[in-house]
Amino acid sequence: MVAGDEQRFDAALDDGNVPIDSRWDAFVRGLRRWWPYYVMMAPGIFFFVVFHYLPIWEAKIAFEQVRIIPPNIWVGWKHFETLFTSPVFWQVMANTLIISGMKIAFVFPVPILVALLLNEIRSGPLRKFIQSAIYLPHFLSWVVIAGIFIAALSPSGGVVNQITGFFGLAPRSYMTDTGAIRWVLVYSEMWRSGGWDSLLYLAAIIAIDQQLYDAAEMDGANRWQKIWYVTIPGIVPTIATLFILNAGMFLSADLNQVINLSNDVVRSTIDIVDTYVYRIGLQTGEYSLATAAGLFKAVLGMLLIVVAHNVSKRLTGKGVW
């Protein structure tokens, strides 16, 4: 098939005007042509199918009483009623909303600012050095990051208390302070993801037409005006898309981070839905109740995505779909 015929065939395929047999031939031809990309996609597809799609069917145990010897007993909304009448559940919901709200307010804008600042650096070697330095924390596990923050915030020798002590302030145990531990979560998340997450915004900035900057410069715009009138409007679609995706993860305040930075003193302050599900599911064996809590969180996450999408469409004209 020559190039022109192949293009016409692809157009007819998109319009749905191709017989089933020809569609299968087109699929096989595309598979042969793009097989290296499908091979690279295979591990990711396998991960999502096994750990995200197959568990959807097993979510039905939220409405069942799990038995060691099948079949399970259908109990309807019993586990949800148990959740909604539990003061512990509403406490972890409040903690989750507070921590996630703080991260959205203080962590989400950081990658945008980092990308804008990186774009203004004219020295190539300096930019590469800064990028390498701020991308590195993303590749550290929360176990390592927790160790770094515990050491840095130690009241008996941590660098933070040494600096505050230089200004005459008394040492403070941040890791056991219920008033400070949530800010520790925010700052540690900011340090870990602020640089890496800026990649998407930096790519969006690079994709902006250079002629827009040239036109702004001819009109006498300075660097701040170029950022405000050219760069930021150019990355609004990316900001809107990532905000919507972050809204869907609003109730996931990062299980690994909380577990590694938690202790008995502050557990009631940073106990979130994910740690609650982990505790009642894996530690106490109440699988149905844990599944009910997880399903409730997933449904709320989906509703938040829809709401954020509609708000974004009204404000910016951009959304996920």
C-alpha positions in Angstrom: 0.0 0.0 0.0 1.5 3.3 -1.1 1.6 6.3 1.3 -1.4 8.1 -0.3 -3.5 4.9 -0.1 -2.5 4.3 3.4 -3.5 7.8 4.5 -6.9 7.4 2.8 -7.3 4.0 4.5 -6.5 5.5 7.9 -9.0 8.3 7.3 -11.7 5.8 6.3 -10.8 3.8 9.4 -11.3 6.8 11.6 -14.7 7.5 10.0 -15.8 3.9 10.6 -16.2 3.1 6.9 -14.0 0.1 6.8 -15.2 -3.6 7.1 -14.3 -5.6 10.2 -11.8 -7.8 8.3 -10.0 -4.7 7.0 -10.0 -3.3 10.5 -8.2 -6.4 11.8 -5.7 -6.1 9.0 -5.1 -2.5 9.9 -4.6 -3.5 13.5 -2.1 -6.2 12.6 -0.3 -3.8 10.3 -0.1 -1.2 13.0 1.1 -3.8 15.5 3.9 -4.8 13.2 4.9 -1.2 12.5 4.8 0.1 16.0 5.7 -3.1 18.0 8.7 -1.6 19.8 6.4 1.0 21.4 3.9 -1.6 22.4 6.7 -3.6 24.0 7.7 -0.5 26.0 4.0 0.1 27.0 3.5 -3.5 28.1 4.9 -3.3 31.7 2.8 -0.1 32.4 -0.3 -1.7 30.9 0.3 -4.9 32.9 0.7 -2.9 36.1 -2.5 -1.0 35.7 -4.5 -4.0 34.7 -3.3 -6.1 37.6 -3.3 -3.5 40.3 -6.0 -1.1 39.2 -8.5 -2.8 37.0 -8.8 -6.3 38.3 -9.3 -5.1 41.9 -12.4 -3.2 40.7 -14.2 -6.5 40.6 -13.1 -7.5 44.0 -14.3 -4.2 45.4 -17.6 -6.1 45.9 -16.4 -7.4 49.2 -17.2 -3.9 50.6 -20.8 -5.2 50.5 -20.0 -8.7 51.8 -18.8 -10.4 55.0 -15.6 -12.2 54.1 -15.4 -15.8 55.1 -12.4 -18.1 55.2 -14.4 -20.7 53.4 -16.4 -19.3 50.5 -19.0 -18.1 49.7 -19.0 -14.7 51.3 -22.2 -13.4 52.9 -23.9 -10.4 51.3 -24.5 -7.7 53.9 -25.3 -4.7 51.7 -24.5 -1.3 53.2 -23.5 -2.6 56.7 -19.8 -1.7 56.4 -20.5 1.8 55.1 -22.9 2.3 58.1 -20.1 1.2 60.4 -17.8 3.7 58.8 -20.1 6.6 58.8 -21.0 6.1 62.5 -17.3 5.8 63.5 -15.8 9.0 65.0 -12.3 7.6 64.1 -13.2 7.5 60.4 -14.4 11.1 60.4 -11.2 12.2 62.3 -9.0 10.6 59.6 -11.2 12.2 56.9 -10.7 15.6 58.5 -6.9 15.0 58.7 -6.8 13.9 55.1 -8.7 17.0 53.9 -6.5 19.3 55.9 -3.2 17.8 54.7 -4.3 17.5 51.1 -5.6 21.0 51.2 -2.3 22.3 52.5 -0.4 20.4 49.8 -2.7 21.8 47.0 -2.3 25.3 48.3 1.5 25.3 49.0 3.0 22.5 47.0 1.1 22.6 43.7 2.3 26.1 42.7 6.0 25.3 43.5 6.7 23.4 40.2 5.2 26.2 38.2 7.4 28.8 39.9 10.5 26.5 39.5 9.8 26.0 35.7 9.4 29.8 35.3 12.7 30.5 37.1 14.5 27.7 35.2 13.3 29.2 31.9 14.8 32.5 32.8 18.3 31.1 33.4 20.4 31.9 30.3 23.5 29.9 31.3 23.1 26.3 30.0 25.6 24.7 32.4 24.1 26.5 35.4 20.6 25.4 34.4 21.7 21.8 34.0 23.4 21.8 37.4 20.3 23.3 39.1 18.0 20.8 37.3 20.1 17.8 38.4 20.1 19.1 42.0 16.4 19.6 42.3 15.4 16.4 40.3 17.5 14.2 42.6 15.1 14.1 45.6 12.4 12.6 43.5 14.4 9.4 43.2 14.9 9.0 46.9 12.4 6.7 48.8 10.4 8.1 51.6 12.4 6.0 54.0 15.5 7.9 53.1 13.7 11.3 53.0 12.2 10.6 56.4 15.7 9.8 57.8 17.0 13.1 56.4 14.2 15.2 57.9 14.3 13.4 61.3 18.0 14.2 61.5 17.6 17.8 60.2 14.8 18.5 62.7 16.3 16.8 65.7 16.1 19.0 68.8 19.5 17.8 70.0 21.6 18.4 67.0 19.5 19.0 63.9 20.6 21.7 61.5 17.3 23.5 61.8 17.4 23.9 65.5 21.1 25.0 65.3 20.1 27.8 62.9 17.1 28.9 65.1 19.3 28.6 68.2 21.8 31.1 66.6 18.9 33.6 66.7 18.2 32.9 70.3 15.2 30.6 69.9 14.7 27.5 72.1 15.1 24.0 70.5 11.9 22.5 69.2 11.0 18.9 68.5 9.2 19.3 65.2 8.7 15.6 64.7 6.7 15.3 67.9 4.9 18.6 67.7 1.3 18.2 66.6 1.3 21.9 65.5 4.3 21.4 63.2 4.1 17.9 61.9 1.6 18.7 59.1 4.0 21.5 57.9 6.8 18.9 57.9 4.7 16.8 55.5 4.1 19.8 53.3 7.8 20.9 53.2 9.1 17.4 52.7 6.7 16.9 49.7 7.7 20.2 48.3 11.4 19.3 48.6 10.8 15.9 47.0 8.5 16.8 44.1 8.9 20.5 43.4 11.8 20.0 41.0 10.7 16.9 39.2 7.1 18.0 38.7 8.4 21.2 37.0 9.4 19.1 34.0 5.9 19.1 32.5 5.6 22.9 32.9 9.1 23.4 31.5 8.2 21.3 28.4 5.0 23.3 28.0 7.1 26.5 28.2 9.5 25.2 25.6 6.6 24.5 23.2 5.4 28.1 23.2 6.0 29.8 19.9 9.2 31.9 20.0 7.5 34.4 17.7 5.2 35.4 20.6 8.3 36.4 22.7 9.7 38.3 19.7 6.5 40.2 19.2 6.3 41.1 22.9 9.9 42.3 22.8 9.2 44.5 19.8 6.3 46.0 21.7 8.7 46.9 24.5 7.8 44.2 27.0 10.4 43.5 29.7 11.1 40.0 31.1 8.4 40.2 33.8 5.8 41.2 31.2 6.8 38.4 28.9 6.3 35.9 31.8 2.9 37.4 32.7 1.5 37.9 29.2 3.2 35.1 27.2 4.6 32.3 29.3 1.9 31.9 31.9 -1.0 32.0 29.4 0.9 29.5 27.3 1.0 26.9 30.1 -2.5 27.4 31.4 -3.8 24.3 29.7 -1.0 22.2 31.4 -1.8 23.8 34.7 -5.5 23.1 34.3 -4.9 19.5 33.4 -2.5 18.7 36.2 -4.8 20.5 38.7 -7.7 18.3 37.7 -5.6 15.2 38.0 -4.4 16.4 41.4 -8.0 16.9 42.5 -8.7 13.3 41.7 -5.8 12.3 44.1 -7.0 14.9 46.7 -7.9 12.2 49.3 -4.6 10.4 48.8 -2.3 12.3 51.1 0.6 9.9 50.4 0.6 6.7 52.5 4.3 6.1 52.3 5.1 9.6 53.5 2.8 9.6 56.4 3.9 6.1 57.6 7.6 7.0 57.5 7.2 10.4 59.2 4.6 9.3 61.8 5.1 8.4 65.4 2.9 7.6 68.4 2.8 11.3 69.5 1.5 12.8 66.3 -0.4 9.8 64.8 -3.8 11.2 65.7 -2.9 14.5 63.8 -1.7 12.9 60.6 -3.7 9.7 60.5 -5.3 9.7 57.0 -7.7 7.5 55.1 -4.9 5.5 53.5 -3.2 4.7 56.9 -6.7 3.9 58.3 -7.4 1.4 55.5 -3.9 0.0 55.9 -4.4 -0.4 59.6 -7.8 -2.0 59.7 -7.2 -4.1 56.5 -3.7 -5.5 57.0 -3.2 -5.2 60.7 -6.6 -6.2 62.1 -7.9 -8.2 59.1 -11.1 -6.3 58.6 -10.9 -6.6 54.8 -14.5 -5.7 54.0 -14.4 -2.5 56.2 -11.1 -1.5 54.7 -12.5 -2.0 51.2 -15.5 0.0 52.0 -13.3 2.9 53.2 -11.2 2.6 50.0 -14.2 2.5 47.8 -15.7 5.6 49.4 -12.5 7.4 48.9 -12.3 6.3 45.2 -15.9 7.5 44.5 -15.2 10.9 46.1 -12.0 11.2 44.0 -14.0 10.6 40.8 -16.5 13.2 41.8 -13.7 15.7 42.5 -12.3 15.1 39.1 -15.6 15.8 37.4 -16.1 18.9 39.5 -12.6 20.2 38.9 -13.0 19.5 35.2 -16.2 21.5 35.0 -14.8 24.4 37.0 -11.7 24.5 34.8 -13.8 24.5 31.6 -15.7 27.5 32.9 -12.7 29.4 34.1 -10.1 28.6 31.4 -12.0 26.8 28.6 -9.6 23.8 29.1 -10.3 20.5 30.7 -9.4 16.8 30.6 -12.0 15.9 28.0 
